[in-house]
């Protein structure tokens, strides 16, 4: 399965290097590697840089790369994937595997009408934020990949990825948006949550650097426990204890935006707490959160 890359940005660099080296420091072909044919990019310098980094070839002609490859990864920005695919489909691509790495687009959305070309469409998304094009490949060994696309030839694309020991999960096209929302919740939205916590500590007199330092063991320890033991076992705090009095005090000291966030997240913790303590009643907390929401709505109506 000779693999070529159209697009030589961070993702193209990272996947290409990992595929042909399986995370080692040298890009040497072995039984546990994927043969990378090389790179094509409208920016010739980027293709040459990626080819040098991976020990492969820079192509100046898209058609030549397509002809030399069994699998094509379109590692371009999400908004350009379909546009580039429309160029790719002008060449003979029957029997080839056309892949993109977008977290939000399904293969069918990105490659409209691909069934008419005889090629096979896939989205292959690493659940990982690629930050450094020269270093990120070293971390891919522990990254899960979500794969979705043409069911008939799915075993071949799975076999290629598993040849470099990639952990993967096959998902349905209709679940791609929910999958991406899950990734955004754990990654991007978690940033907003941490920012709120830092802001609250700054209101208490911390400067931002000390706030981040103070939160580090709390946050990293909690995330570790959630991922290793599961949400129920990791859960602590006033919701888990059924401590409505403390929750009421928290709601009373927060501004409107902070209270809304606190209510929503606390309500999501209740079923987790109930699963951990099935003999404990949490109705008082449910009532408290509902009452606080109702009072806020009434105050808005009065204004």
C-alpha positions in Angstrom: 0.0 0.0 0.0 2.2 2.8 -1.3 1.0 6.1 0.3 1.3 9.6 -1.0 0.5 13.0 0.5 -1.2 15.9 -1.2 -0.5 18.8 1.1 2.7 19.3 3.2 1.5 20.9 6.4 1.8 19.8 10.0 -0.5 16.7 9.6 1.2 15.6 6.3 4.6 15.9 7.9 3.5 14.0 11.0 1.7 11.2 9.4 4.3 10.7 6.7 7.2 10.5 9.2 5.2 8.2 11.5 4.1 5.9 8.6 7.6 5.3 7.3 9.4 5.2 10.6 6.8 4.1 13.2 7.8 6.8 15.5 11.6 6.1 15.5 14.1 8.9 15.0 15.2 7.6 11.6 12.8 7.3 8.6 13.9 3.8 7.5 11.7 1.3 5.8 11.0 -1.9 7.7 8.4 -4.6 8.0 6.6 -2.3 10.5 6.4 0.7 8.2 4.2 2.0 5.4 5.9 2.8 2.1 5.5 6.6 1.6 6.0 7.6 -2.0 6.3 11.3 -1.2 4.5 14.7 -1.3 2.9 17.1 -3.7 2.0 20.6 -2.7 1.2 23.8 -4.5 4.0 25.2 -2.4 6.9 23.4 -3.9 9.2 24.4 -1.0 6.8 22.7 1.5 6.8 19.5 -0.5 10.6 19.5 -0.7 10.9 20.1 3.1 8.5 17.3 3.9 10.2 14.9 1.5 13.6 15.7 3.1 12.2 15.2 6.6 10.7 11.8 5.7 13.4 10.6 3.3 10.9 10.4 0.4 10.3 12.3 -2.8 8.9 15.7 -3.6 6.6 15.6 -6.7 6.1 18.7 -8.9 3.2 17.0 -10.7 0.1 15.8 -8.9 -0.6 13.2 -11.5 2.8 11.6 -11.0 2.2 11.3 -7.3 -1.3 9.8 -7.9 0.1 7.3 -10.3 2.9 6.2 -7.9 0.5 5.7 -5.0 -2.2 3.2 -3.9 -3.3 5.4 -1.0 -3.6 9.2 -1.2 -3.9 11.4 2.0 -5.3 14.9 1.3 -3.6 16.6 4.2 -4.9 20.1 3.4 -7.1 22.5 5.5 -10.7 21.2 6.0 -12.1 24.0 3.8 -9.9 22.9 0.9 -10.4 19.1 1.0 -13.2 18.9 -1.5 -11.6 21.5 -3.8 -8.4 19.4 -3.9 -10.4 16.2 -4.4 -12.1 17.7 -7.4 -8.6 18.1 -8.9 -7.6 14.6 -7.9 -10.6 13.0 -9.5 -9.6 14.4 -12.9 -6.8 11.7 -12.9 -7.3 7.9 -13.1 -8.0 6.9 -9.5 -10.0 3.7 -9.9 -9.0 1.3 -7.2 -7.2 3.9 -5.1 -7.9 4.8 -1.5 -8.6 8.5 -1.0 -8.3 9.7 2.6 -8.6 12.9 4.5 -7.8 13.7 8.2 -10.6 16.0 9.1 -12.3 15.4 12.4 -15.6 17.0 11.4 -16.1 15.8 7.8 -17.2 12.4 6.8 -15.6 10.8 3.8 -18.8 11.1 1.8 -19.1 14.8 2.6 -15.5 15.5 1.6 -15.5 13.4 -1.6 -18.9 13.8 -3.3 -19.5 11.5 -6.2 -16.4 9.4 -5.5 -18.3 6.1 -6.2 -18.4 7.2 -9.9 -14.6 7.2 -10.0 -14.1 3.7 -8.8 -11.9 4.9 -5.8 -12.6 4.2 -2.2 -13.2 7.1 0.3 -12.0 7.2 4.0 -11.6 9.7 6.8 -8.7 8.8 9.0 -8.6 11.1 12.0 -6.0 11.0 14.8 -7.5 12.0 18.1 -4.6 14.3 18.8 -3.7 17.9 18.4 -0.7 18.2 16.0 1.3 21.1 17.2 4.9 20.7 16.0 5.5 19.2 12.5 8.9 18.0 13.4 8.2 16.4 16.7 4.5 15.3 16.9 5.1 12.0 15.0 7.0 10.7 18.1 3.7 10.9 20.1 1.4 9.1 17.6 2.1 5.6 18.9 -0.3 6.2 21.7 -2.9 8.0 19.7 -6.3 6.5 18.7 -7.5 6.9 15.1 -11.1 7.1 14.1 -11.7 5.5 10.6 -14.9 5.9 8.6 -15.7 5.3 4.9 -16.2 2.6 2.2 -17.2 -0.5 4.0 -16.3 -3.0 1.3 -12.6 -2.2 1.4 -12.4 -1.2 5.1 -10.3 -4.3 5.9 -7.5 -3.1 3.6 -7.3 0.4 5.1 -7.5 -1.1 8.6 -4.7 -3.5 7.8 -2.5 -0.8 6.5 -2.9 1.3 9.7 -2.5 -1.7 12.0 0.7 -2.6 10.3 2.3 0.3 12.3 0.4 -0.7 15.4 -2.1 2.1 15.3 -5.1 1.8 17.7 -8.2 2.5 15.7 -12.0 2.7 16.1 -14.3 2.3 13.1 -17.2 4.7 13.3 -20.3 5.3 11.1 -20.5 8.3 8.8 -23.6 9.5 10.6 -21.7 9.6 13.9 -18.8 11.7 12.6 -20.2 15.0 13.9 -20.9 13.6 17.4 -17.4 12.1 17.4 -15.9 15.5 16.6 -18.1 17.2 19.3 -16.7 14.7 21.8 -13.1 15.6 20.8 -13.9 19.3 21.0 -15.5 18.9 24.4 -12.5 17.1 25.8 -10.0 19.4 24.2 -11.2 22.9 23.3 -14.1 23.3 25.7 -11.9 22.0 28.5 -9.7 25.1 27.8 -12.7 27.3 28.5 -13.4 25.5 31.7 -9.8 25.9 32.9 -9.9 29.6 31.9 -12.9 30.1 34.1 -11.2 28.5 37.0 -8.1 30.6 36.5 -10.2 33.7 36.4 -11.9 32.8 39.6 -8.6 32.3 41.4 -7.4 35.7 40.0 -10.4 37.3 41.6 -9.2 35.8 44.9 -5.8 37.5 44.6 -3.8 35.0 42.6 -1.9 36.2 39.5 -2.4 34.1 36.4 1.0 32.2 36.6 0.4 31.2 40.3 -3.2 30.2 39.4 -2.0 27.9 36.7 0.7 26.5 39.0 -1.8 25.9 41.8 -4.3 24.1 39.5 -1.7 21.9 37.8 -1.7 19.0 40.3 -5.5 19.2 40.8 -6.3 19.1 37.1 -3.7 16.7 36.0 -4.4 14.3 38.8 -8.2 14.5 38.2 -7.8 13.9 34.4 -5.5 10.9 35.1 -8.0 9.4 37.5 -11.0 9.9 35.1 -9.1 8.2 32.2 -7.7 5.4 34.3 -10.5 4.6 36.7 -13.6 6.1 34.9 -15.7 9.2 35.8 -17.6 7.6 38.7 -14.5 6.4 40.6 -12.8 9.8 40.0 -15.7 11.9 41.1 -15.3 13.9 44.4 -16.6 17.2 45.7 -20.0 18.6 46.9 -22.2 16.9 44.2 -20.7 13.5 45.0 -21.2 14.1 48.7 -24.7 15.4 48.3 -23.7 18.7 49.9 -26.4 21.0 48.7 -25.4 23.7 51.3 -22.0 24.2 49.7 -23.4 24.2 46.2 -25.9 26.9 47.2 -23.0 29.0 48.6 -21.1 28.5 45.3 -24.1 29.6 43.3 -24.5 32.7 45.5 -20.9 34.0 44.8 -20.8 33.5 41.0 -21.9 35.8 38.3 -24.6 34.9 35.8 -22.3 33.3 33.2 -20.4 31.4 35.9 -23.6 30.2 37.6 -25.0 28.9 34.3 -21.8 26.9 33.7 -21.8 25.6 37.2 -25.4 24.5 37.0 -25.1 22.7 33.7 -22.0 20.8 34.7 -23.2 20.0 38.2 -26.4 18.6 36.7 -24.3 16.3 34.5 -22.5 15.1 37.6 -25.6 13.9 39.4 -26.2 10.7 37.4 -22.5 9.9 37.8 -22.8 10.4 41.5 -25.9 8.2 41.6 -24.1 5.4 39.8 -21.3 5.6 42.4 -23.7 5.8 45.4 -27.0 4.1 44.4 -28.1 4.2 48.0 -27.7 8.0 48.3 -30.4 10.5 47.4 -29.6 13.5 45.3 -33.0 15.0 44.9 -32.1 18.0 47.1 -29.3 19.0 44.7 -31.6 18.6 41.7 -34.2 20.8 43.4 -31.6 23.4 44.2 -30.3 23.6 40.7 -33.8 23.8 39.2 -34.7 26.5 41.7 -31.7 28.6 40.9 -32.4 28.4 37.2 -36.1 29.4 37.8 -35.0 32.3 40.0 -32.7 33.6 37.3 -35.4 33.4 34.7 -37.8 35.3 37.0 -35.2 38.0 37.6 -34.7 38.5 33.8 -38.5 38.8 33.3 -38.7 41.5 36.0 -35.9 43.4 34.3 
